Amino acid sequence: MKHPLHKTAVLALAGLALTACSTQEDSSASGSTGGGGGDDLKIVMLLNDQFDPYYLTLVKGAEEKAEELGIDFSWQAPTTLDVASQTQLLQSIAATKPDGIIMSALDADAMVAPMKQVQDSGIPIVTVDSDVNDESARLATFKSDGKVNGEMAADEMAELLGGEGKVGYVGYTPGIQSVDIRLDGWTEQLEEHEGLENEGEQYAGADIAENAAKASALLSRVPDLAGIYASWTNASIGAANAVQQAGKSDDIVVIGVDASPDEVALLEQGQIDALMVQKPYDMGKDAVEALVEHARGGDEPESENLYDVVIATPENIDDPEISQYLYVKPESE
């Protein structure tokens, strides 16, 4: 059993997703800041979608650092979530000859070749959030320590369940390195908690309804399930909705990842018990700073720059040490 929390609110399935749509005729969305002051450096960021609060928070950190440094900064995202679209947009951005590119790699293996091609042309690439499996394809990476994220989730689950119970996982289809590493950390750390029984994984794409369906399937397969670790925004929302719809909100612990406004609302309502909150603002800020320093002839950045996570709970969500890391709201909200 979980710690008692009264849960009554239901969050409707949201449209916020890892993928995005666009009305732009050039098949991308973009924004820019900075006036090209100083030495007229130009940095472009390529992200996976246009609306996810995680990416918008990453952009905010990058924009504010770019303005501080007086450089030209813009960002873009493809209209569809696939390797071909990301590759095409990467090549399009490279053709404008920026001084550097910041990107989140959609596939840890498939994006290696196109990224190497761009770097070989003289344009350095820094990855944020999700890296590739070949370090030579980029200058540096700025990302969460995904393994620690999964390990901390397992420890938090053990704490909330009193060390005993059956637990499962809901996450994105394998291929995105940042998410895959969280699962590795979760699975390995569960072995340190003998009273927790790992009932396996459920995978879904970006759609929240699909994630809810996968979580429901897990609940059906394991009627006495005690906890779910959901490894990214839409999986977290989907899992919380599935548990509530099954009438088991007081019986099943849900631990999610990220801190979108919708997730925070679920946390405050008690539908989610804990959130593993990443630090995308810091990633964006530091990635810009590293690229600019490199372009201006400074030291090459460390190859791997890892960020810890903070654990948000209904009890500490208003603590400034936690709330400072909550993600920005899309303008449409």
ABEGO torsion letter per residue (X at the ends): XBBBBBBABBBBBBABBABBBBABAAGBBBBBBEAGBEAGBBBBBBBABAABAAAAAAAAAAAAAAAAAGBBBBBBBBABBBAAAAAAAAAAAAAAGBABBBBBBABAAAAAAAAAAAAAAGBBBBBBGBBBABAAABABBBBBBAAAAAAAAAAAAAAAAGGBEBBBBBBBBBGBAAAAAAAAAAAAAAAABAABBBAEBBBBBABAAAAAAAAAAAAAABAABABBBBABAAAAAAAAAAAAAAGAAAABBBBBBEBBAAAAAAAAAGABABBBBBBAAAAAAAAAAAAAAAAAGBBBBBABBBBBBBBBBAAAAABAAAAAABBBBBAAX
